[in-house]
Amino acid sequence: MNVSISSHVLNLELGKPAAGLEITLSQGEADDFVLLERAVTDGDGRVGRWELVCKAGVTLRMSFATAAWFEANGQSVFYPQVHVDFCPNETGHYHIPLLLNRHGYSTYRGS
């Protein structure tokens, strides 16, 4: 099936987009994931569409390099990396936003 994936990262502590944060997209299961794509958020904290072909129910992982990003911005961090695993089950677009601060994060399936 064909899927497209995007992300938007917002720094809730400052109320601003998290520009310059590295995100990787991998595919696999358990602790065996293979890197598919790598990107850095733009000035609005977004990564545009990654287009890929995968099987229904495959596990994809978006990894957000939060330690490097917070350190580059002169802040300490409690969660050095955030992994969001999800399973696309049909062709279409999947938007994975991350709401972030130094001591917590939240995500959901966006549109």
N, C-alpha and C positions, 0 to 999 in steps of 0.2 A: 504494500500500500504506500501511497505517497503522502508524506506529512511535511508541514512546515512548522518551524518552532521559532519563537521569539521570546525576549525577556526584557524586563524593565526593573531596575534596582533603585529604590529610594532610600535615602538615609533619613530615617524618622527622627533621629536626634537633632539634626540640623534643619529638617524640613526641605531638603534639596535632593536632586538626583545624585546618584553615586557614579560620577563620571570617572572613567579610567580604571574600572574594576574588571579584572580578567575573569572570563567565564569559559569553561570547557564543556563540551557535550560528548558523552561516552555511551556505549551500548554494552550490555552484558548482564551478569547476574552475580549474586553474592558479592565476593570481593574480586571478581574477575571481569573488569571493564576495559574496553578498548576505546581509545580516543578517536572520535570522529571529526570534531571541529574545535577550533579555539577562536575566541574573539575578545575584544575589549569594549566595554560600554562607551557610548559616545557622550557628548556634552549634556545630553538629556537623560543619561543613565540607561540607554537602550541598546540592545543588540537586535538588529533587524532579522529578517527571516533566514533560517538555515533550512534548506530543502534537502530531504533525504527519502530513501525508499527503505522500508523495514517491514518486518512481519507483524501482524496483529499480536498484541500482548507482549511484545519484546519490552524489556526494561531499559529505559533511557535514564541517564544521570546527568543533571546539570550541576557542575561544581563551581562555586563562587570563591575566589581567592581573597577572602576577607582580611586575613592577617596582613598580607602585603599591602592591601589598599588602605587599611586603617593606619599601619605604620608609616606609609608614604604621606599620610595626612597628619602625622604627629600625634596619633592616639593609640592607646593600648587596646587590646581586643581579648575577649573571652572565648569566642568561637573562631578559631583560626581558619576554618574552611567550612562552608555550608554545602552539603550534598542534598539535592532534591531528586529523588527517584520517582519516575512516573511511567505508566504503561499506556501508550496510545492504542486505542482499540478500533479506530476507523480512520479512513483517509480524511484529512482536513488540517486545520491550523490549531496549534497548541501554544498558548501564551503562558509563560511561567514567570510571574512577577515575584520579586523578593523585597519585603519591607524589612529594613535592617537598622539595627543600632549596635553599639559595642557589646551590649549584654543580652541581646536577644534577636530573634528574627521570626518572620511569619511569611507564608506563601499560600497560594491558592491557584486554581485553574482560572486564568483570565480569559478574555475574549479577544 
